[in-house]
Amino acid sequence: MCVRTCGCVDHHSDACRPSLLRQEREKARKKKQEAMSEEEKKAEKKKSWPKELIFFLRTSELLQGLGSKLNVRHAYMRTMAAAARRGLRESVPADEWARTPVWPHSDRPSAGAMGRGRGMDMGMGIRGGPNRSSSSSARGVPIGYPAPRSAPSLIPRLEQRVRQRLGAMYARGSFLGLQVCVIHENQKLVDVAAGEMGPLNPRPVRPDSLFPCLGASRFVGVALVHALVAQGRLKYEQPIAEVWPEFSEHAKR
């Protein structure tokens, strides 16, 4: 009778053989591991590491050894970092790179037409911003760029001026990526995005792009206070406890 965990009656049956083979392989694997030296175990673990990580570690060890042998000091990590940054940027598919400094308006021609028309006057065709390779403008229209719908003249004048200013600032390297949205009396007057998502991410910033913001609520709070003061509902010198009674605990004002 078969007393193994496979549950069959005859351990020589076809149903039992796969279970027996798995158990035998597991025993052989454990026996091999026990017989391996510590160095062999380390080498076995490294086989599962990413090839890029192994190359990085071996290269850094090589540079360290050369520097020590020749008694030469060199910031080799800085040298390697430049190549690593370039590799990370180039790992982004070419058709996803930002092609224009300012994200095209949803009701205006796409990026391919901007450099040939009036978009040049609004900072849409300026190249050479920060972290941009010289060939990025020829990489094709990034995925998700708005399709052409109507003439640039339909863009509100205020947004045109914001786009001009952002295009000029980006060309000077004043920022990497940003969003500008102006809402007045429940009407959106400006909704502009410009630049790239990050120093290692050449994708364009879009109006719906999300960024991790730490401590950003304080700016919203300040804006709300200014708005309430403008409406006459608050005063700058007014004690907080008058508006928020619970704040007065522990003799706070």
Protein Blocks (a to p, Z undefined) as FASTA:
>chain_A
ZZbfnopablkbmklmmmmmmmmmmmmmmmmmmmpcfklmmmmmmmmpcfklmmmmmmmm
mmmmmmmmnopacdfklmmmmmmmmmmmmmpcfklpcfbfbdcdfkbccfklmmmmmmlm
nopmgghiehiafklmmnopaehiacdfbdfklpcfklmmmmmmmmmmmmnopafbdcdd
ddeehiafbdcdedjfbfklcbdcdfkbccddehklmmmmmmmmmmmmmnopacfklcfk
lmmmmlmgghiZZ
